[in-house]
């Protein structure tokens, strides 16, 4: 015999079951995928307290400084004071006039007895005014052999080139240029040194122009009116010849 269930009791029980089911919830968030449409996805985990996000700034490129005005001058096509001072050409002006960095003087019997050429241009602030000077080296070769040089230092005054200083060097061991560099505001020049023994009619110590045993290192500094030699020392030459070691432009950053 089947038990009779009061319909009102059955309805109350079913209502309690439905209420219990609707009270169960999930940890979800709704992300709108369009108006009237959404997709439920699990809630994202909170970042760990140890996680640090650093915004690294973009690399900054320094603007290059404008070119020094003195660098705009064409020293390859330029007129320099005459040197060597003890050589007088038989004709022509006593000036070094370079064209494309070269000048020939006193051609005789299809042989150039003397020719000059631009060897180097370096730039540095030698006067302490924050502006560059031009350090120009011109070399002169003789026929059949022999070579001398002259260092010219130019600056700009009221947009015009002004020669501040010039210095002649000799031939190889006999005062030849060994190196030229800049230290602070000093122009440091090294020249080979050898003495001629007039009594014996030869160079001292049995050496020759090719092989100096010492050199002189001199520091020249601008005193506001001229370049003065501030220091000089004689040092042994560590090489067995009169090799050239470099210009200021060969230095780091030069």
C-alpha positions in Angstrom: 0.0 0.0 0.0 1.5 3.3 -1.2 1.9 6.1 1.4 -0.1 9.2 0.6 2.0 12.5 0.3 0.3 15.7 0.9 0.8 17.9 -2.2 1.5 21.0 -0.1 4.3 19.3 1.7 5.8 18.1 -1.6 5.7 21.6 -3.0 7.5 23.1 0.1 10.3 20.5 -0.1 10.9 21.2 -3.8 11.1 24.9 -3.1 13.7 24.4 -0.4 15.8 22.3 -2.7 15.8 24.9 -5.5 16.7 27.7 -3.0 19.7 25.7 -1.8 20.9 25.1 -5.4 20.7 28.8 -6.3 22.7 29.8 -3.2 25.8 27.9 -4.5 28.2 30.4 -6.3 31.6 30.3 -8.2 34.4 33.0 -8.2 33.8 34.3 -11.7 34.0 37.6 -13.5 32.1 38.7 -16.5 34.0 40.2 -19.4 31.8 41.9 -21.9 32.3 40.5 -25.4 29.9 42.9 -27.0 26.7 44.6 -26.1 24.2 42.1 -24.7 26.9 39.3 -24.7 29.4 38.3 -22.0 31.7 35.4 -21.3 32.5 34.3 -17.8 36.2 33.5 -17.1 37.9 32.6 -13.9 39.1 35.6 -11.9 42.8 36.4 -12.4 45.2 35.7 -9.6 46.5 38.8 -7.8 50.2 39.5 -8.5 52.7 38.3 -6.0 53.9 41.0 -3.6 57.5 40.2 -4.7 56.8 41.1 -8.3 58.1 44.6 -9.2 57.4 46.1 -12.6 60.1 48.6 -13.7 59.5 50.9 -16.6 62.9 51.4 -18.2 63.1 54.7 -20.0 64.0 54.6 -23.7 67.7 55.2 -24.5 68.4 58.9 -25.2 70.8 59.8 -28.0 72.9 62.9 -27.3 72.7 65.5 -30.0 76.2 65.8 -31.7 77.9 69.1 -31.1 78.1 71.3 -34.1 81.4 71.3 -36.1 84.0 73.7 -34.9 84.1 76.7 -37.3 87.8 76.4 -37.8 87.3 72.9 -39.3 85.5 74.5 -42.3 88.7 76.0 -43.6 90.4 74.3 -46.5 94.0 73.8 -45.4 94.7 71.6 -48.5 94.3 74.7 -50.7 96.0 77.3 -48.6 99.0 79.7 -48.5 101.5 79.1 -45.7 104.5 81.2 -44.7 107.7 80.1 -46.4 110.0 77.5 -44.9 112.8 76.3 -44.7 114.0 79.8 -43.8 117.5 79.0 -44.9 116.5 77.9 -48.4 115.9 80.6 -50.9 114.3 79.5 -54.2 115.9 80.9 -57.3 112.5 82.2 -58.5 109.0 82.5 -57.2 107.4 83.9 -54.1 108.6 82.9 -50.7 105.3 81.2 -49.8 104.1 77.7 -49.5 101.0 77.6 -51.8 99.3 74.3 -51.7 96.9 73.0 -54.3 95.1 69.8 -53.4 97.7 69.4 -50.6 100.8 69.7 -52.9 103.3 72.3 -54.1 106.4 71.9 -56.2 109.2 74.4 -56.2 112.2 75.0 -58.5 111.9 72.3 -61.1 115.3 71.9 -62.8 116.1 69.3 -65.5 112.7 67.6 -65.1 113.6 66.9 -61.4 111.7 68.6 -58.5 114.4 69.8 -56.2 112.0 70.6 -53.5 108.3 69.9 -53.0 105.9 70.5 -50.1 102.8 68.6 -49.0 100.2 68.7 -46.3 101.0 65.9 -43.8 98.4 66.3 -41.1 95.7 68.5 -39.6 94.8 68.1 -36.0 92.4 70.1 -33.8 92.6 71.0 -30.1 91.9 73.8 -27.7 95.4 75.1 -27.0 94.6 78.6 -25.7 92.0 77.7 -23.1 89.1 79.6 -24.6 87.0 76.6 -25.3 87.5 76.9 -29.0 89.6 74.6 -31.2 92.9 75.6 -32.9 94.2 73.9 -36.0 97.6 72.2 -35.8 98.8 71.9 -39.3 101.9 70.0 -40.3 103.5 70.6 -43.7 106.5 68.5 -44.8 109.1 69.5 -47.4 111.2 66.9 -49.2 114.5 67.6 -51.0 116.1 66.0 -54.0 117.8 63.5 -53.8 116.8 62.9 -50.2 116.1 64.7 -47.0 112.9 65.9 -45.3 112.0 68.7 -43.0 108.7 69.9 -41.6 106.9 72.9 -40.1 104.1 72.9 -37.6 101.6 75.8 -37.9 99.0 76.7 -35.3 96.0 78.7 -36.4 93.1 80.1 -34.6 90.0 82.0 -35.5 89.6 85.7 -34.5 86.5 87.5 -35.7 85.9 84.6 -38.2 89.4 85.1 -39.7 92.3 82.7 -39.5 95.3 84.0 -37.5 98.6 82.3 -37.3 99.6 82.0 -33.6 102.8 80.0 -34.0 105.1 78.1 -36.4 107.9 75.7 -35.6 110.4 74.2 -38.0 111.9 70.8 -37.5 115.0 69.2 -39.0 115.9 66.1 -41.0 115.6 62.7 -39.3 118.2 62.4 -36.5 119.1 66.1 -36.9 116.0 67.6 -35.2 113.5 65.5 -37.2 110.0 65.2 -35.8 109.5 62.1 -33.7 105.9 62.8 -32.5 103.4 65.5 -31.8 100.5 65.3 -29.3 98.4 67.4 -27.0 98.3 67.0 -23.2 95.8 69.3 -21.6 96.6 72.7 -23.1 100.2 71.7 -23.9 101.5 71.0 -27.3 104.1 68.3 -26.7 106.7 67.9 -29.4 109.5 65.2 -29.7 112.4 65.8 -32.0 115.4 63.6 -32.5 118.8 65.0 -31.4 122.2 64.3 -32.8 125.4 66.4 -32.7 127.9 66.9 -35.5 131.5 66.7 -34.5 133.1 69.4 -36.6 136.7 68.3 -35.6 136.1 64.8 -37.0 133.8 65.8 -39.8 131.1 63.3 -38.7 128.2 62.8 -36.4 129.0 62.0 -32.8 129.2 58.4 -31.5 129.6 57.1 -35.0 125.9 57.4 -35.7 124.3 58.8 -38.8 121.1 60.6 -39.8 119.2 57.3 -39.9 119.9 56.3 -36.3 119.6 58.8 -33.5 120.3 57.6 -30.0 118.2 60.3 -28.2 115.4 62.7 -28.6 114.2 65.9 -26.9 110.7 66.2 -25.6 109.4 69.8 -25.2 106.2 71.2 -23.9 104.9 74.4 -25.4 102.1 76.4 -23.7 100.2 79.5 -24.8 100.7 82.3 -22.3 98.1 84.7 -23.8 100.5 86.2 -26.4 102.7 83.4 -27.6 103.7 79.8 -27.2 106.5 79.4 -24.6 108.5 76.3 -23.9 107.5 75.3 -20.4 109.5 72.1 -20.0 112.2 70.2 -21.9 114.0 66.9 -21.3 116.4 64.7 -23.3 115.5 61.0 -23.4 117.1 57.9 -24.9 115.6 56.6 -28.2 114.4 53.1 -27.7 114.4 52.4 -31.5 117.3 51.9 -33.8 116.0 54.4 -36.4 114.3 57.8 -36.7 110.8 56.5 -36.9 107.8 58.8 -36.7 105.3 58.0 -33.9 102.2 60.0 -34.6 100.2 63.3 -34.6 97.5 64.6 -32.2 94.8 63.2 -34.5 96.2 59.7 -33.8 95.4 60.0 -30.1 92.2 58.6 -28.7 89.4 61.1 -29.4 91.6 63.0 -31.7 
